[in-house]
Amino acid sequence: MKATFGPPRKEVSRGGAFVSVYLVPEWDGQIVAFDIAAKEARGRWVPWTVADYGASIWETASALGDEWCGDTVETIDLVDTISLETETSGWELALIFRARLKAMPDGETGRIAVLTRGDDDRLSMRFAAADMDRWIAPDASVPGGPAAPQSPSGTVLF
């Protein structure tokens, strides 16, 4: 079956498809996870939202950073795209952004958990621990992190 879409809707319908934006906050080589209380976000642990029709995904990721991390966001990078099956037999195209933080958020948006490498599997998340480690460690400067792909000139390819 091909991934085709109908007109925009206000809610996700059973068997429907949507584009989501996830923000993985990273501070000092660690994942900053939030105890998100909203029923529809249970088990997500990192800020996320369903993208508005026609919206800039970069603006959506930036707005998530502002809402959840305040003025602590230093940079935001697109780090992955993942295809997920939803609980309602639908399809979610997840765009994953990493937000490098210059300080810890104040926690006004919810309880915060700081996860060190290998510790992220204790949370019930939709993503594999290996994915989370890869997203927060794109260079060799973080102990145990994979090296980013490099061209012969030393510039990052992607």
VEXTOR-169080 format. One record per residue: residue in one letter; x, y, z of N, C-alpha, C in turn. Coordinates in steps of 0.1 Angstrom, whole numbers, plus 5000, padded with zeros to 4 digits. Layout:
N
AXYZXYZXYZ/...
***
This chain:
158
M500849885000500050005000500950125000/K500650224992501450354991500950445002/A501850535007501550635017500950755010/T499650765009498950875003498150945014/F497851065012497151145023495951215017/G494951215026493751295023493851435027/P492751505027492751645032493151655047/P493651775051494051785065492851775074/R493051715086491951705096492451765109/K491451785118491851845131492351735141/E492051615139492551505148493051385140/V493751305146494251185140493151085139/S492851025128491750935127492350785127/R491550695131491950555131492450515117/G493750465117494250425104494850535096/G494850655102495350775095496850795096/A497350895090498750925090499051065094/F500151085100500551225104502051235105/V502551365105503951395107504051445121/S505051395128505251445142506751495143/V506851585153508251645156508551615170/Y509651545172510151515185511451595188/L511651645200512751715204513451635215/V514751595213515551525223516551625229/P516251675241517151765247518351695252/E519551755250520751695254521551805261/W522051765273522851855281524051775286/D525251825283526451755288526551605285/G526051575273526151435269525051345275/Q524051405281522951325287521651375281/I520651275281519351305277518551375288/V517851485285516951545295515551495292/A515051415300513651355298512651425308/F511451435303510451495311509351395314/D508751405326507651325330506351405325/I505951365313504951435306503551375310/A502751455316501451405322500351385312/A500351455300499251445291498951305287/K497651265287497351125284497751085270/E497651165260498051135246499551125244/A500251175254501751175253502351075262/R501550995269502150895279503150805273/G504350795279505350705274506250775264/R506150905261506950965251508251025257/W508251085269509351135277510151245271/V510051275258510651395253509651475246/P509851605245508751695239508451655225/W507251655222506851615208505451685205/T505151685192503851735188503551685174/V502351685170501951665156502151795149/A502851785138503051905130501751965123/D501652095124500452155117500652145102/Y499552135094499652115080500352235074/G501352215066502152315059503152395068/A503252355081504152435090505552395087/S506452485091507852465090508252375102/I508852265099509252165109510352235118/W511152315113512152385121511552485131/E510552555127509752645136509052565146/T508552445142507852355152508852305163/A509952265158511052215168511452325177/S511652445171512052565179511052595190/A509752595186508652625195508652515207/L508952395203508952285214510152325223/G511252365218512452395226512152515235/D511452615230511052735238510152695249/E509152605246508152565256508652485267/W509552385263509952285273511352325280/C512152395272513552415277513852565279/G512952655276513152795278514352855270/D515052935277516252995270517452915271/T517352785275518552705276518952635263/V518152645252518452585240519652665233/E520652585229521752645222521652625207/T521452495203521352465189520252355187/I519652355176518652245172519152185159/D519252055158519651985146518651875143/L518351855130517551735126518451615126/V518151515134519051395135518551265130/D517251255127516651135123515251145118/T514851055110513451035106513050895107/I512050865114511650725117510150705114/S509850595108508450555105507950465116/L506850505122506250425133504850395130/E504450275135503050245135502350295148/T501150355147500550415158499650315165/E499150355177498350265185496950245178/T496650335169495350335162495450275148/S496450185146496650125133496950225122/G497550335126497950445116499450445114/W499850555108501250565105501750705109/E502850705116503450825121504850845114/L505050955108506450985102507051085113/A507951035121508551105132509851175127/L509851305128511051385126511751415139/I512951375141513651375154514651485153/F514551585163515551695164516251675177/R517551715178518251725190518451865194/A518151895206518352035211519552025221/R520652085217521752095226521452215236/L521552185249521252285259522552345265/K522452465268523652535275523552525290/A522352485295522052475309520852385311/M520652335323519552245326518252335326/P517152295320515852365321515452375336/D514652475339514252495353513152395358/G512552315349511652215353510152265355/E509852385351508452435353507452355345/T507852295334506952225326506752075330/G507352035340507151895345508451845352/R508351725358509451665364510551635354/I511751645357512851625348513751505353/A514151425344515051315347516251335337/V517451325343518651335334519151185333/L519351145321519751005318521151005313/T521950925319523350905314523350805303/R524450785296524550685285524150545290/G523350475283522950345287521850335298/D521550445303520550455314519150485308/D519050525295517850555289516850445287/D517350315287516450205285515550175297/R515750255308514850225320513550295318/L513450385308512150455306511450375295/S510050375295509250315285509150425274/M510050415264509950505253509650435240/R509250515230508950455217510250425209/F511350475214512550465206513550375213/A514350305205515350215211516450295218/A517050245228518150305236519250345226/A519550255217520650275207520350405199/D519050425195518750545188519050665196/M518550665208518750775217520250815219/D521050705221522550725222523050795210/R522650745198523150795186522750945184/W521550985188521151115186521851215195/I522251175207522951275216524451265214/A524951175207526451165205526851155191/P526651265183527051255169528551275166/D529351285176530751305174531551225184/A532851215182533651135191533951215204/S533551335205533851415217533151365230/V532051285228531351235239531851085241/P532351055252532850915255531850805251/G532250715242531450605238530550645227/G530550765222529750805211530250775197/P529450745188529950705174530450835167/A531450815158531950925151530950965140/A530851095137529951145127530651115113/P529851085103530451055090531251175085/Q532451165080533251275076533751255061/S533851365054534451355041535951355042/P536751335032538151335033538651475037/S537951575034538451715039538151735053/G537351645060537051665074535751735077/T534951765067533651835069532651725071/V531651745079530551655081529751635069/L529451515065528651495053527151515055/F526651465066525251475070524951455084/
***
